[in-house]
Amino acid sequence: MKRICHQCQTEMIKDCKVSVEGDFSGIKITQKRKGMFNSISAKAKASVCPNCGYVAFYIDEFKDFDK
């Protein structure tokens, strides 16, 4: 999927790794569902605009998340 910058409409560089300094696990997005052990999670990725530097976070497993 092509990612377009919301600021300048340039095609973004995708699949960039996201990490927090001092932590090797990065950022994880989690959704709690009904039940004790029923939750879904995914590691966040980033896309970066080579023109203006805008950064957008996304996950590939977005269809696993629901309302």
Protein Blocks (a to p, Z undefined) as FASTA:
>chain_A
ZZddfklopacdehiacddehianbpadddddedjklccdddddddddfknopacdddfk
lmmpcZZ
